[in-house]
Amino acid sequence: MTARIERSSQILLLMIAVLACTDISCTSAPREVTSQVSLPQRFTASGDRPLPREWWDSFEDSDLTGFIERALEANFSLQIAWDRLAQAEAIVRREGADLYPSLDLSAGASRTATRQRTSNGSRETDYAGNISLGAAAGYELDLWGRIRSSRDAAVLDARAGAEELQVAAIGLTAQVALDWYQLVEQYGQLEILTDQLDVNLKVLELVTLRFRRGQVGAADVLRQRQLVESSRGEIESSESLAKILEHRLLILQGRPPADPVAAPPRRSRLVELPPLPETGLPVELVTRRPDIRQAYWRVLAADRDVAAAFAARFPRLTLSVRAETSAEEVGDLFEGWLATIAADLVGPVIDGGSRRSEVERACALLSERLHELGQVVLDALGEVEDALVRERRQGAVITSLAKQLELSNQVVERVRDSYTKGAVEYLNVLDALLSNQSLQRTLLQARRLKIEFRIDLCRALAGGISLSRPELATLAEDMADAFGGETINFDE
């Protein structure tokens, strides 16, 4: 047996030497990723104050900070992103396991009963037992880098998954901010509409009084009543929209939509925007934004997939060692044993072009990922520039609306005085009221839009934010937390 083992070892060493002398230049090393986009030297505008890592801190809004912190902790969509990252990390460990030898242990026991007729015609039963133990170890020599390339691709995919988590977190924070300031605007719109209803009711009293005196016709009274009812209808619509925004804001925080304990404060004043943040250089944005970093890691992962697909076209060398023993009694197990050392060399000869097609598919995927990276870079630059333009132009729009509203207030006062004296028709009063009330609401909406454009700019400039990894959920605990501490039985 010793001689057989020595001969097997000599054959194995000879095969390794032959393969080591073979040209292995086909193994692809990681390559540099060159940018397909010509980056500008600078952005068209920039502030002087650096944007904080947690970008919402720049708004100095404690309510917004509380909502975002709760959302980052309990939002279910973000929890799903964490779970996907955990799956990607597990795949890394699975793909890297083939770089190490495997060892399997086996054990068995059997008992055989044989019943036969003896020479004197009687029947006898003989019993025989057998106990076996075995160990088998295997290892594939990664001569062409196929296993390492697959492992590296999984590592890079996991890095892309971590960046995808950051993309989801930044998107979540921005959505919370957008919904919150839309809700604040609606509360402000409700205050404006309530005040406008009071004004319209007072004008209705004035028109009714003049009608009773025979100074105006019934049509003027009816038009003013219509305006009053229109104000009441707009209040109801605004209340409905405010409730929907409250529900959306609570759901983003992982709360039930009608949770009275967690209802947001009824605030009607929008924040004053801080100075424009520093935009930095475009090249800094490219290296900071998580969606660009995600696309970059996906390119490198596709490159490793190409290397793995190419290496799969070459032979595989697997080493195996097996030892086993068997006996009828436990005490006799190690009196005799059998050991085997083997080397298996398996190489494709005819596969109908399957492996070549896989290489072509992997190369096409790499090309797709490169183009995706270029598009993501362009989109990122466009998002920053669009947000800068919109905020700057929106400031001019707000200034114009404020001047229009100031002039409209003067028009309303003069037209109302003239109407009281009978110098103008009611339609002039109605036109002035409608224009003034529309400007009041439009100005508030314009101020909220400017805040939204700043949120868009912060999201476009943001890099990674601090996140805490949650525990993986179990079914019972997850159900209890999701439904207020009570486990729901869906089979009932």
C-alpha positions in Angstrom: 0.0 0.0 0.0 2.9 2.4 0.8 4.4 1.8 -2.6 1.0 2.6 -4.3 0.8 5.9 -2.3 4.3 6.8 -3.4 3.6 6.1 -7.0 0.4 8.2 -6.9 2.3 11.1 -5.3 4.9 11.0 -8.0 2.2 11.0 -10.7 0.5 13.9 -9.0 3.7 16.0 -8.7 4.4 15.4 -12.4 0.9 16.6 -13.4 1.3 19.8 -11.3 4.7 20.5 -12.9 3.3 20.1 -16.4 0.4 22.4 -15.7 2.6 25.0 -14.0 4.7 25.2 -17.2 1.7 25.8 -19.3 1.0 29.3 -20.5 -1.4 30.9 -18.0 -1.4 34.3 -19.5 -5.1 33.9 -20.1 -5.8 34.6 -16.4 -7.1 38.1 -16.3 -5.9 40.5 -13.7 -8.1 43.3 -12.4 -8.0 46.2 -14.8 -8.3 49.9 -14.3 -11.6 51.6 -15.0 -11.1 54.7 -17.1 -13.8 57.4 -17.2 -15.9 57.6 -20.4 -17.2 61.1 -19.3 -15.2 64.3 -19.6 -15.7 66.0 -16.2 -16.1 69.8 -16.1 -13.6 71.8 -14.0 -16.2 73.2 -11.6 -20.0 73.7 -11.1 -21.7 76.8 -12.2 -22.4 77.9 -8.6 -21.1 77.1 -5.1 -21.5 78.3 -1.5 -18.9 78.7 1.2 -20.3 76.4 3.9 -19.5 72.7 3.6 -22.5 70.4 3.6 -22.7 68.2 6.7 -22.4 64.4 6.4 -26.0 64.3 7.7 -27.2 66.9 5.2 -30.5 67.6 7.0 -28.6 69.1 9.9 -28.0 72.1 7.7 -31.7 73.0 8.0 -31.5 73.2 11.8 -35.0 71.8 12.1 -35.4 69.6 15.1 -38.7 68.1 13.9 -37.1 67.0 10.6 -34.1 65.5 12.4 -36.4 63.5 14.7 -38.4 62.1 11.7 -35.3 61.2 9.8 -33.6 59.4 12.7 -36.8 57.4 13.3 -37.0 56.5 9.6 -33.4 55.4 9.4 -34.0 53.1 12.4 -37.4 51.6 11.6 -38.2 52.1 7.9 -39.0 48.7 6.4 -37.7 49.4 3.0 -34.3 50.3 4.5 -34.5 47.1 6.5 -35.0 45.2 3.3 -31.8 46.8 1.9 -29.9 45.7 5.0 -31.2 42.2 4.5 -30.0 42.2 0.9 -26.6 43.3 1.9 -26.4 40.5 4.4 -27.3 38.0 1.6 -24.5 39.5 -0.6 -22.0 39.1 2.3 -23.1 35.5 2.8 -22.5 34.9 -0.9 -19.0 36.2 -0.5 -18.3 33.6 2.2 -19.9 30.9 0.1 -17.9 31.7 -3.1 -14.7 31.9 -1.1 -15.2 28.5 0.6 -13.9 26.7 -2.5 -10.4 28.2 -2.0 -10.0 25.9 1.0 -9.9 22.1 1.2 -13.1 20.3 2.1 -13.3 17.5 4.6 -16.3 15.1 4.9 -16.7 12.4 7.6 -18.9 9.4 7.1 -20.0 6.6 9.4 -22.3 3.6 8.8 -23.5 0.5 10.5 -25.4 -2.4 9.0 -26.7 -5.8 10.1 -27.5 -8.6 7.7 -29.7 -11.6 8.5 -29.4 -14.7 6.3 -31.9 -17.5 6.7 -31.1 -20.9 5.2 -32.0 -24.6 5.4 -29.5 -26.9 7.1 -28.7 -30.5 6.0 -31.1 -31.9 8.5 -34.0 -29.9 7.0 -34.2 -27.2 9.7 -33.9 -23.5 9.1 -31.3 -21.3 10.7 -30.6 -17.6 10.7 -27.1 -16.1 10.6 -26.5 -12.6 11.6 -23.5 -10.5 10.3 -22.8 -6.9 11.3 -20.6 -4.3 9.7 -19.4 -0.9 11.1 -17.6 1.6 8.8 -15.8 4.9 9.2 -14.4 7.1 6.5 -12.9 10.5 5.8 -12.6 12.3 2.5 -10.8 15.5 1.7 -10.8 17.4 -1.5 -9.2 20.5 -2.9 -9.3 22.1 -6.4 -6.0 23.8 -7.4 -7.1 27.2 -8.7 -4.5 27.3 -11.5 -6.4 29.7 -13.7 -7.9 31.9 -11.0 -11.5 30.9 -11.7 -12.4 30.4 -8.0 -10.6 33.6 -7.0 -12.3 35.5 -9.7 -15.7 34.3 -8.7 -14.9 35.1 -5.0 -13.7 38.6 -6.0 -16.8 39.2 -8.1 -18.9 38.4 -5.0 -16.8 40.7 -2.9 -17.3 43.6 -5.4 -21.0 42.9 -5.6 -21.2 43.1 -1.8 -19.4 46.4 -1.9 -21.9 47.6 -4.6 -24.7 46.4 -2.2 -23.3 48.5 0.6 -23.4 51.5 -1.7 -26.9 50.6 -2.8 -27.8 50.7 0.9 -26.4 54.2 1.1 -28.4 55.2 -1.9 -31.6 53.9 -0.3 -30.8 55.7 3.0 -30.2 59.0 1.3 -33.3 58.7 -0.8 -35.3 57.9 2.3 -34.0 61.0 4.2 -34.8 63.2 1.2 -38.4 61.7 0.9 -39.0 62.3 4.6 -37.9 65.9 4.2 -40.0 66.4 1.1 -43.1 65.0 2.8 -42.6 67.0 6.0 -42.3 70.4 4.2 -45.2 69.6 2.0 -47.2 68.9 5.2 -46.0 72.2 6.7 -47.1 74.0 3.6 -50.5 72.4 3.7 -50.9 73.5 7.3 -50.0 77.0 6.1 -52.4 76.8 3.2 -55.2 75.9 5.7 -54.4 79.0 7.7 -54.5 81.1 4.6 -57.7 79.5 3.4 -59.4 80.0 6.8 -58.4 83.7 6.8 -59.7 84.0 3.2 -63.0 82.4 4.2 -63.4 85.0 6.9 -62.6 87.8 4.4 -65.1 86.4 1.9 -67.8 86.1 4.6 -67.3 89.8 5.5 -67.5 90.8 1.9 -70.7 88.7 1.6 -72.2 90.6 4.5 -71.3 93.9 2.7 -72.8 92.8 -0.6 -75.9 91.5 1.1 -76.4 94.8 2.9 -76.1 96.7 -0.4 -78.5 94.3 -2.0 -81.1 94.9 0.7 -80.7 98.6 0.1 -81.3 98.1 -3.6 -77.8 99.2 -4.6 -76.7 96.0 -6.3 -78.4 93.1 -7.9 -79.0 89.5 -6.7 -76.2 88.2 -9.1 -73.6 89.9 -7.0 -74.8 88.2 -3.8 -74.8 84.8 -5.6 -71.3 85.3 -6.9 -70.0 86.1 -3.5 -71.8 83.1 -2.0 -70.2 80.9 -4.6 -66.8 82.3 -3.6 -67.5 81.5 0.0 -68.5 77.9 -0.8 -65.4 77.6 -3.0 -63.2 78.6 0.0 -64.9 76.0 2.1 -64.3 73.3 -0.5 -60.6 74.2 -0.8 -60.3 73.9 3.0 -61.7 70.4 2.8 -59.3 69.4 0.0 -56.4 70.9 1.8 -57.3 69.0 5.0 -57.5 65.8 3.0 -54.1 66.3 1.5 -52.6 67.1 4.9 -54.0 63.9 6.3 -52.5 61.9 3.4 -49.1 63.6 4.0 -49.3 62.8 7.7 -49.9 59.1 6.8 -47.0 59.0 4.4 -44.7 60.6 6.9 -45.6 58.0 9.6 -45.3 55.1 7.2 -41.8 56.2 6.2 -41.0 56.0 10.0 -42.3 52.5 10.2 -45.4 53.6 12.1 -49.1 52.9 11.4 -50.6 55.8 9.3 -53.2 56.7 12.0 -51.0 56.5 15.1 -52.2 59.3 17.3 -49.2 59.1 19.6 -46.7 59.8 16.7 -48.8 62.4 14.9 -46.5 65.2 13.6 -46.8 68.6 15.1 -49.2 71.0 13.4 -46.6 73.5 12.2 -47.4 76.0 9.5 -44.2 78.0 9.1 -41.5 76.9 6.7 -37.9 77.0 7.6 -35.6 79.8 6.4 -33.1 78.2 4.1 -29.4 78.4 5.1 -26.8 79.8 2.7 -26.0 77.7 -0.4 -23.7 74.8 0.5 -20.3 74.3 -1.0 -20.7 72.1 -4.1 -17.0 71.2 -4.4 -15.4 70.0 -7.6 -17.1 67.5 -10.0 -14.3 65.0 -9.6 -14.9 65.0 -5.8 -18.6 64.4 -6.4 -17.8 61.4 -8.6 -15.7 59.8 -5.9 -18.2 60.6 -3.1 -21.7 59.8 -4.4 -22.8 56.3 -3.4 -24.7 55.6 -6.7 -21.5 56.3 -8.7 -19.5 54.1 -6.3 -22.1 51.4 -6.7 -21.8 51.5 -10.5 -18.0 51.5 -10.2 -18.0 48.3 -8.0 -20.5 46.7 -10.4 -18.1 47.3 -13.3 -15.2 45.7 -11.4 -17.5 42.7 -10.5 -18.4 42.2 -14.1 -14.7 42.3 -15.0 -14.1 39.5 -12.5 -17.0 37.5 -14.0 -15.3 37.8 -17.4 -12.1 36.4 -15.8 -14.0 33.5 -14.2 -15.8 32.7 -17.5 -12.5 32.7 -19.4 -10.8 30.5 -16.8 -13.7 28.0 -17.0 -12.6 27.1 -20.5 -9.4 25.5 -19.2 -8.9 22.2 -17.3 -9.6 21.7 -13.6 -7.2 19.8 -11.4 -8.7 18.4 -8.2 -6.8 16.5 -5.5 -8.6 14.1 -3.2 -7.6 12.0 -0.3 -9.9 9.3 1.2 -9.3 6.9 4.1 -11.9 4.3 5.3 -12.0 1.3 7.5 -14.7 -1.3 8.4 -15.1 -4.2 10.8 -17.7 -6.3 12.4 -16.8 -5.0 15.9 -16.0 -1.5 17.1 -12.7 -2.7 18.6 -11.5 -4.0 15.3 -12.1 -0.8 13.3 -8.6 0.4 13.1 -6.9 -2.9 12.6 -7.2 -2.5 8.8 -7.8 0.6 6.7 -7.6 1.7 3.1 -6.2 5.1 2.0 -6.5 6.6 -1.5 -4.8 9.6 -3.0 -6.1 10.8 -6.4 -5.7 13.7 -8.8 -8.4 14.3 -11.3 -7.8 16.5 -14.4 -11.0 17.4 -16.2 -10.9 19.6 -19.3 -13.6 20.6 -21.8 -13.2 19.2 -25.3 -16.6 19.5 -27.0 -19.3 21.6 -25.3 -21.2 23.0 -28.3 -19.7 26.5 -27.7 -21.3 26.8 -24.2 -18.2 28.2 -22.4 -17.3 30.5 -25.3 -20.9 31.9 -25.2 -20.6 32.5 -21.5 -17.4 34.5 -22.1 -19.2 36.6 -24.7 -22.1 37.1 -22.4 -19.8 38.2 -19.5 -18.0 40.6 -21.9 -21.3 42.1 -23.0 -22.3 42.5 -19.4 -19.1 44.3 -18.7 -19.7 46.7 -21.6 -23.2 47.3 -20.2 -21.9 48.1 -16.7 -19.3 50.5 -18.2 -22.0 52.4 -20.1 -24.2 52.4 -16.9 -21.3 54.0 -15.0 -20.9 56.8 -17.6 -24.7 57.5 -17.5 -24.8 57.6 -13.7 -21.9 60.1 -13.7 -23.7 62.3 -16.2 -27.0 62.0 -14.3 -25.2 63.0 -11.1 -23.7 66.1 -12.6 -27.0 67.0 -14.2 -28.8 66.7 -10.8 -26.4 69.1 -9.2 -26.7 71.7 -12.0 -30.5 71.3 -12.2 -30.9 71.9 -8.5 -28.6 75.0 -8.6 -30.5 76.5 -11.5 -33.9 75.8 -10.0 -33.1 77.2 -6.6 -31.6 80.4 -8.1 -34.5 80.9 -10.4 -37.0 80.1 -7.7 -35.6 82.9 -5.6 -36.4 85.3 -8.4 -39.9 83.9 -8.7 -40.5 84.4 -5.0 -39.3 88.0 -5.1 -41.7 88.7 -8.0 -44.6 87.0 -6.3 -44.0 89.0 -3.1 -44.1 92.2 -5.0 -47.2 91.1 -6.9 -48.9 90.3 -3.6 -48.0 93.7 -2.1 -49.5 95.5 -5.1 -52.5 93.2 -4.9 -53.1 94.1 -1.3 -53.2 97.7 -2.3 -55.6 97.0 -5.1 -58.0 95.1 -2.8 -58.1 97.9 -0.3 -58.8 100.6 -2.9 -61.4 98.6 -4.8 -63.2 97.7 -1.6 -63.3 101.4 -0.5 -64.5 102.4 -4.0 -67.2 99.6 -3.9 -68.4 100.8 -0.5 -68.9 104.2 -2.0 -70.6 102.8 -5.0 -67.8 103.9 -7.4 -67.0 100.5 -8.9 -68.9 97.4 -9.8 -68.8 94.2 -7.7 -67.0 92.3 -10.5 -64.0 94.5 -9.9 -64.0 93.5 -6.2 -64.4 89.8 -7.1 -61.5 89.9 -9.6 -59.3 91.7 -7.0 -60.2 89.1 -4.3 -59.5 86.1 -6.5 -56.2 87.5 -7.7 -55.1 88.4 -4.2 -56.1 85.1 -2.6 -54.5 83.1 -5.4 -51.2 85.0 -5.0 -51.2 84.3 -1.2 -51.3 80.6 -1.8 -49.0 80.6 -4.8 -46.3 82.5 -2.8 -46.4 79.9 0.0 -46.2 77.1 -2.6 -43.2 78.8 -4.2 -41.4 79.1 -0.9 -41.9 75.3 -0.3 -40.7 74.6 -3.9 -37.5 76.4 -3.1 -37.0 74.2 -0.1 -37.6 71.2 -2.3 -34.9 72.3 -4.7 -32.5 72.7 -1.8 -33.3 69.2 -0.7 -32.6 68.0 -4.3 -29.3 69.8 -4.2 -28.4 68.2 -0.8 -29.3 64.8 -2.0 -27.2 65.3 -5.2 -24.2 66.4 -3.2 -24.5 63.9 -0.3 -22.0 61.1 0.3 -22.5 58.3 2.7 -24.3 58.8 6.0 -23.9 57.0 9.3 -26.0 53.9 9.7 -26.4 51.2 12.3 -26.8 47.6 11.2 -30.0 46.1 12.6 -30.4 42.6 13.7 -31.9 40.1 11.3 -35.6 39.7 12.0 -37.2 36.5 13.2 -40.7 35.7 12.1 -42.5 36.0 15.5 -40.6 39.1 16.7 -40.9 40.8 13.4 -44.6 40.2 13.3 -45.1 41.4 16.9 -43.1 44.6 16.2 -44.9 45.3 13.0 -48.4 44.9 14.4 -48.0 46.8 17.7 -46.7 43.9 19.8 -49.4 41.4 18.8 -48.7 38.4 16.7 -51.1 38.1 13.8 -52.4 34.6 12.8 -53.1 34.8 9.1 -54.5 31.3 9.0 -57.6 32.3 11.0 
